Amino acid sequence: MLHGWENFFIAAATAGATLIGLLFVAITLGVGLSTPHGLNATRAFLTPTLIRFNGVLFVSLDMLPPWPSALPAGIILGIFGLIGLLYQIQASLNQRKIDFVPLDWLDWILFSVAPVLGNASLIAGAAGLIAQRPFAPYAIAGATALLLLAGIFGAWHLTLWIAKIRDKTQR
């Protein structure tokens, strides 16, 4: 069922790992800008972004081994999707409490809705993998793409915020 998907998951793992590294570079640029408000905003928005990139990496690494059957990969992905879904709900509630930057409806869709849909798609893909359904790789790939998109958007917002705050402190 997973034949031919190796290149997608190798590319996704590479993207996830690279973006984790770039996220650390962006945060390094913001060192010295730590205020209590800034730390709360960083925790509320940076950690979920980092978890999304790690999620892409983890999903990809779970899909690459030559498992003897789809069952172990499906169980791992199902558990991961459920944990990710619960974490995203908690993260969204925490983000709503933080006065980070003005966020419009599109921002909230990419910060909250896309990761929820990604994790839900991961759960559906895991169930499909266990049940040997042909949609499973597509659902897992869609989940990976949504998590990657949400992570990139979150990293972009954080980078802009760091640049804005840094500019204000250097005046």
N, C-alpha and C positions, 0 to 999 in steps of 0.2 A: 504494500500500500504506500510505502514511503519512498519507493524507488523513483529516482529523478529529482527528489527534493533536497539532496545533499548540498548543492550549490547555493540554494536559497538560504539554508540555515548556516552555512559557512559564512556567507556574506553578512547575514544578520548578526552572527556572533562577532565578526570582525567590526561591524559598525558599533555594536554595543560596547565592546571593549575599548575601541578608539574614543568613543564619546565619553566614556567614564574618565579616561585620561584627560581629555579636553576640559571636562567639567572641573577636574581638580586644578587645571591650569587657570581657569576662569576664577575659581575661588581664591587661588593664590594671589591674583591681582587685587582681590578685595581685602586682603589681610591688612589689619590696622583700621578697618572701618567698622570694627565690632562695637556696637552699642547694644544695650539690652533689647531695644526694639529691633535692631538689625539682626541680632542673634535669633530672636523669635521668628522673624520673617525668614531667615535662612533655614531654620529647622523646619518651618511649615512648608517651604517651597523647594528647598534644595534636597532634602532627604527623599521626598517622593520622586523627584526627578532622577536621583541616583538609583533608587529602587527600580524605577522603570527601565533604565539602561541595564541594570543587573538582571532584571527579569528577561529582557531580550537575550542577553548572554546565556542565562540559565536555560531558557526554553530551547534555544538553539543547541546548546550542549546536550540537553536531554534527548533531542531528536537525532543526533548524529551517531551514537553508538549502534552497533549491529545487535540490537536486542534479540533474544531468542523468540520473543513474541511481542505484540504491541501492548500487552497488559502492563508490564512495569513502567513503560514510558507514559502510558495513559494515566496510571495511578499517580505517578509523580506530578504530571502536568495538572491533573485534577486538584490535587492537594495544593499545589502552587497557585493555581487560579483562584481557589477559594480563599486562601490566605491573602492573595493580592487584592481580591474584591473587598474583603473585610478591612484590610489596611487602607485601601483607597477611600472607603466610606469615612473612616476615622480621619484620614488626611484632609479630605474635603471639609469636614466639620471644623478642623483646626484652621484651615486656610480662611474660612469665612470669618473667624475671630480676629485675624491679623489685618491691620491696616497697612498693607504692603505697598501697593500701588493701585491706582484706580483700575479696576478690571471690568470690562464689559461682558456681555453675554457670550461673545465668541471666545474670550479668554477662559471663561468658566467652562465652556464646552470642552476646550482642549485641556484644561487643568483637571477637570473632574469627570465629565461624561465619557470622553475618549478612553481613559484608563478603565473605567467601569465596564464599558462595552468590550474593551480588549480582554479583560479578565473573564467576563461572561463568555466571550467567544473561546477563550482558552479552556474553560470548563466544558463547553459544548464540544470542542474539538477533542478533549480528553475522553469524554463519554463516547464520542464517535470512534475514536481510536480503539477503545476497549471493545466496542460493539462491531468493529471492522466495517465501518461505514465509509463510503468513498468521499464524503464531504470533510472528513476529519483533517487531512493535511491542509485544506483550504481554510478551515476555521482557525487552525493553529497558526498558519501563516498570516491570516488577517489579524489575529490577536497580536502577533509579533510586530506587524506593521503599525497597528494602533498604539502599542506601547512605545515604539520607537518614535512615532510622530509626537505623542504627548511628551516624551522625554526631551526631544529636540526643542519643542515649543517652550517647555519649562526652563531649559538651559538658556535659551535665547532671552527670555524675560529676565532671568537672573543676571545674565551678562549685561543687559541694558541697565538694570537697576544698579549693579556694581559700578558701571561707568558713570551713571548719573550721580550717585553718591560720592564717588571718587572725585568727580569734577567739582562738586560743591565744596569738598574739604580742601581742595588744592587752591581755592581762591583766597 
